[in-house]
């Protein structure tokens, strides 16, 4: 089981907003696939999948605000 965590985003940026999930719970994902799109006050970026497996749980939905260090989702490795 791998936790997908919102990484440090740069100086003074403490949170981001989930814009779009490219996969839904139960979908198979590959390492380095674009997993979700996030937006900050300064930029929009994609967060890559850290491993291959099944996206087993999503904790934040589109439009939700997430703080740096929080768990966005869990991937069950295969």
Steps between C-alpha positions, in 0.01 A plus 500: 500500500641836395369832627486786250602809697487864392869596480659832593397748233747782543569786730189637667259257330328288763196364316355411161156433359413171329394593145456163334561129562611312188398167657222384732506255791557146376690606186839350417779759486859491376803662658545858373146524355341839569286417804337834570514868416555754779476878504671754726485880497799498265478189281311195377690171492455123475610264776641174360414157634782379731451129415299254294191339651133567569373835624322361804388814686472874426479731802445837329257579222514758223473847650641395839791690655796286611789598728860400427571163660143372494417163344308543173443135418618142554630268228499125554819380332486191278 
